[in-house]
Amino acid sequence: MAKVVKRSPAPLYFAAAVWVIWGLFFPLYKLSHFLLVIAASAVAGAAGKKLFPDKSFEMPDPVEPETTGDPQLDALIAERDRAVAEMRRLNGNIPGKVISAQIDRLESDTRKIISHVVEHPEKLPQIRKFMNYYLPTTLKLLNAYDRMGDAGISGANIDGSRSKIEDMMTTIVSAFDKQLDALFADEALDISTDITVMENLLRQEGLSGETPFTANG
């Protein structure tokens, strides 16, 4: 696993704020003024780094791409791996146990959905909308949530948008679960049919444990 460090922008923001505030309220035309503001910005940058430290997360080592010999399925596998890697990156970057567990669930569902279709290519039409809209839009929302969290400030737009995404995550997880479940509809029908036929045969042969019906009662 490779360790990746995401630098916090907070030190730069804090230091820049010192220059802006100094320029608005204090003189800045002597060497001593510049030395003071440089020292103050350095202190502010250090404070920003302490309050909002760098974040680190692990990325899986690169592996040889899986191939099936079918370009369409190979593209599907590549998209699965890209989406899963992006979810892992976001999960390592976004704090919070609840949303972390939700991202874990989305990653698991995404892997299972696409892997199942790779094994059963005839089901590819069933996940067209999932691949073309639901999956990329989910990643877009999570990336927006991550960027807004990195802003390091609270405001109506940021807080409101993040709250809406948090509320939406439960619905998204449920939708991914249902998409995975829908792929097993044919198998479920076959199993139900097989069980019904076997039950009827066992009953006819008197092997079901039930008392067979006879004409004499």
ABEGO torsion letter per residue (X at the ends): XBBBBBBBAAAAAAAAAAAAAAAAABBBABAAAAAAAAAAAAAAAAAAAAABBBBBBBBBBBBBBBBAGBAAAAAAAAAAAAAAAAAAAAAAABBEAAAAAAAAAAAAAAAAAAAAAAABAAAAAAAAAAAAAAAAAAAAAAAAAAAAAAAGBBBAAAAAAAAAAAAAAAAAAAAAAAAAAAAAAAAAAAAAAAAAAAAAAAAAAGAAGBBBBBAAX
